[in-house]
């Protein structure tokens, strides 16, 4: 079974993002970038399937600028067998990414696609669902547990009432949640091995995909700073403030 794992290059989750002076977007100049945490979980899950003998090959794929090669090398250091970069300088939106991934999937013919449920930069939570619709494959989102059984994949997901288990016929798409697994630490020997693995670079035109943005960002601004709290002497004063100033009761 071949597993395809899309990964995205995002601002590292430990970095405090800054808005550009012209409010056109987030400033990423000289900012540490890393793999989207949800995608890292997806790579780890694909590797566990391979180590369990359920998968034969794990392919990492990314869409974006040349620097995305670093993210793909990280995926190969975790254990992915090879990688594909769809290189473009265009600011990709979820639908464009889904179309590019569909074209890659048509070429590679994977039986399972595992990707993060969302990226921490835009939090769109759309690509996996759009990709499933474009391919016409069954999907299971927010995976808590994944198990491959023959020509089916069993996915347990958290819902409001507890846990829900779905049985999907392969090929299928799974998006990962935080509690699915704990990604392994990337060791230096594996980083060195990753440099020797195959990384193919293709352009959107080669896949026949138009990645022209359909949405336009009007303005990006930081959230307002929280005001300092106020100590009140008694409950009656608290209720009065909630009623007259905060207007919540």
C-alpha positions in Angstrom: 0.0 0.0 0.0 1.3 3.4 -1.0 0.7 6.3 1.4 0.8 10.0 0.3 1.4 12.6 3.1 1.0 16.3 2.2 3.0 18.6 4.4 3.0 22.4 4.7 5.8 24.9 5.7 4.5 27.3 8.3 5.8 29.7 10.9 7.1 27.7 13.8 4.5 27.4 16.6 6.9 28.8 19.2 7.3 32.1 17.2 5.1 35.1 18.0 3.9 36.3 14.6 4.1 40.0 13.6 1.9 41.8 11.1 3.5 43.7 8.3 3.6 47.5 8.6 1.3 47.8 5.6 -1.2 45.3 7.1 -1.0 43.1 4.0 -0.1 39.9 5.9 2.2 38.2 8.4 5.9 39.2 8.3 7.9 36.0 7.8 11.3 37.7 7.1 14.0 36.1 9.2 11.4 34.0 11.0 11.9 30.3 11.9 9.8 28.1 9.7 8.9 24.4 10.3 6.5 21.7 9.4 2.9 22.2 10.3 2.4 20.2 13.6 -0.7 18.4 12.3 1.2 17.3 9.2 4.1 16.0 11.4 1.5 13.8 13.1 0.4 12.6 9.7 4.0 11.6 8.7 4.4 9.8 12.0 1.2 7.8 11.5 2.2 6.9 7.9 5.6 5.6 9.3 3.8 3.5 12.0 1.7 1.9 9.3 4.8 1.1 7.3 6.6 -0.3 10.4 3.5 -2.5 11.0 3.8 -3.9 7.5 0.6 -2.2 6.3 2.3 0.3 4.0 5.1 -0.3 1.5 6.0 3.3 0.6 5.5 6.7 2.1 5.7 9.7 -0.1 5.8 13.3 1.3 4.5 16.1 -0.9 4.5 19.8 -0.5 3.2 22.8 -2.5 4.9 26.2 -2.4 8.2 28.0 -2.6 11.7 26.4 -3.0 12.3 26.5 0.8 9.6 23.9 1.2 12.4 21.4 0.3 13.6 21.8 3.9 10.2 20.7 5.2 10.2 17.7 2.8 13.7 16.8 4.0 12.4 16.8 7.6 9.6 14.4 6.5 12.2 12.1 4.9 14.3 12.3 8.1 11.2 11.1 10.0 11.1 8.2 7.5 9.3 9.1 4.3 10.9 7.2 1.3 10.8 10.1 -1.2 9.3 13.5 -1.7 7.7 15.7 -4.3 7.6 19.5 -4.3 5.1 21.3 -6.5 7.1 24.5 -6.7 5.3 27.9 -7.1 5.7 31.4 -5.8 1.9 32.0 -5.9 0.2 32.4 -2.6 -1.7 29.1 -2.6 -5.2 28.8 -1.2 -6.9 25.5 0.0 -8.7 24.8 -3.3 -5.5 25.3 -5.4 -3.6 23.0 -3.0 -6.4 20.4 -3.2 -6.3 20.5 -7.0 -2.5 20.1 -7.0 -2.7 17.2 -4.6 -5.3 15.5 -6.8 -3.0 15.8 -9.8 -0.2 14.3 -7.8 -2.5 11.5 -6.5 -3.5 10.7 -10.1 0.2 10.3 -11.0 1.2 8.3 -7.9 -2.0 6.3 -7.4 -1.7 6.0 -3.5 -4.2 3.9 -1.6 -4.2 6.2 1.4 -3.7 9.9 1.8 -3.0 11.2 5.4 -2.8 14.9 6.1 -3.2 17.3 9.0 -6.7 18.4 9.7 -5.6 22.1 9.3 -2.5 24.3 9.1 -1.7 26.6 12.1 -1.1 29.6 9.9 -4.6 30.0 8.3 -6.6 27.4 10.3 -8.8 26.8 7.2 -9.4 23.1 7.8 -10.5 22.7 4.1 -7.8 21.0 2.0 -8.5 17.4 3.1 -12.3 17.7 2.5 -11.8 19.4 -0.8 -9.3 16.8 -1.9 -11.7 14.0 -1.0 -14.4 15.7 -3.0 -12.2 16.1 -6.1 -11.0 12.5 -6.0 -14.4 11.1 -5.1 -12.8 9.2 -2.2 -14.3 8.5 1.3 -12.9 10.6 4.1 -12.5 10.5 7.9 -11.5 13.8 9.6 -10.0 14.5 13.0 -8.6 11.0 13.4 -8.0 9.8 17.0 -6.9 6.3 15.9 -6.1 4.7 12.5 -5.9 1.0 11.7 -5.7 -0.6 8.3 -7.5 -3.9 7.9 -7.2 -5.5 4.4 -8.9 -3.2 1.9 -10.4 -1.0 4.6 -9.1 1.6 7.0 -10.8 1.9 10.4 -10.7 5.4 11.8 -11.8 6.4 15.3 -12.6 10.0 15.8 -13.7 12.1 18.8 -17.2 13.5 18.6 -19.3 15.4 21.2 -20.9 12.2 22.6 -17.7 10.2 22.8 -15.8 8.2 20.1 -17.1 7.3 16.6 -15.5 4.6 14.5 -15.7 4.7 10.7 -14.8 1.9 8.2 -13.6 3.4 4.9 -13.0 1.5 1.7 -9.5 2.1 0.2 -8.5 4.4 -1.4 -9.4 6.9 1.3 -8.4 10.2 2.9 -7.7 10.7 6.6 -7.0 14.0 8.4 -5.2 13.9 11.7 -6.0 15.3 15.1 -3.5 16.2 17.9 -4.2 13.1 20.0 -3.5 10.6 17.2 0.2 10.1 18.1 3.4 11.7 19.4 5.8 12.4 16.5 9.3 10.9 16.9 12.4 12.9 17.5 14.4 13.4 14.3 18.0 12.1 14.8 21.1 13.4 13.1 21.8 10.1 11.3 18.3 10.2 9.8 18.8 13.8 8.7 21.9 12.8 6.9 20.1 9.9 5.2 17.3 12.2 4.1 19.8 14.2 2.1 20.3 11.2 -0.2 16.7 10.4 -0.7 14.9 11.4 -3.9 13.1 14.8 -4.0 11.4 15.6 -7.3 10.4 19.1 -8.2 7.6 19.8 -10.6 5.6 22.9 -11.6 1.8 23.4 -11.4 1.8 23.8 -15.2 3.1 20.3 -15.6 0.1 19.1 -13.6 -2.3 21.2 -15.7 -3.5 23.0 -12.6 -4.4 26.8 -12.4 -3.4 28.1 -9.0 -4.5 31.7 -9.5 -5.9 33.0 -6.1 -9.6 33.3 -5.9 -9.7 35.2 -2.6 -8.1 38.6 -1.8 -6.8 39.5 1.6 -8.1 43.0 2.4 -6.3 43.6 5.7 -4.5 41.7 8.4 -4.4 43.2 11.9 -3.3 42.1 15.4 -6.1 41.5 17.9 -6.7 44.3 20.4 -4.7 44.1 23.6 -6.6 43.0 26.7 -7.2 45.6 29.3 -6.2 45.1 32.9 -8.5 43.4 35.3 -10.4 45.3 38.1 -10.8 44.1 41.7 -14.3 44.5 43.1 -15.1 44.6 46.8 -18.2 42.3 46.7 -20.6 40.2 44.6 -23.1 43.0 44.3 -20.5 45.3 42.7 -19.5 42.5 40.3 -23.1 41.9 39.3 -23.6 45.6 38.7 -20.6 45.9 36.5 -21.6 42.8 34.5 -25.0 44.3 34.0 -24.3 48.0 33.4 -20.8 48.0 31.8 -20.2 44.6 30.2 -23.9 44.3 29.3 -23.6 40.5 29.7 -26.6 40.1 32.0 
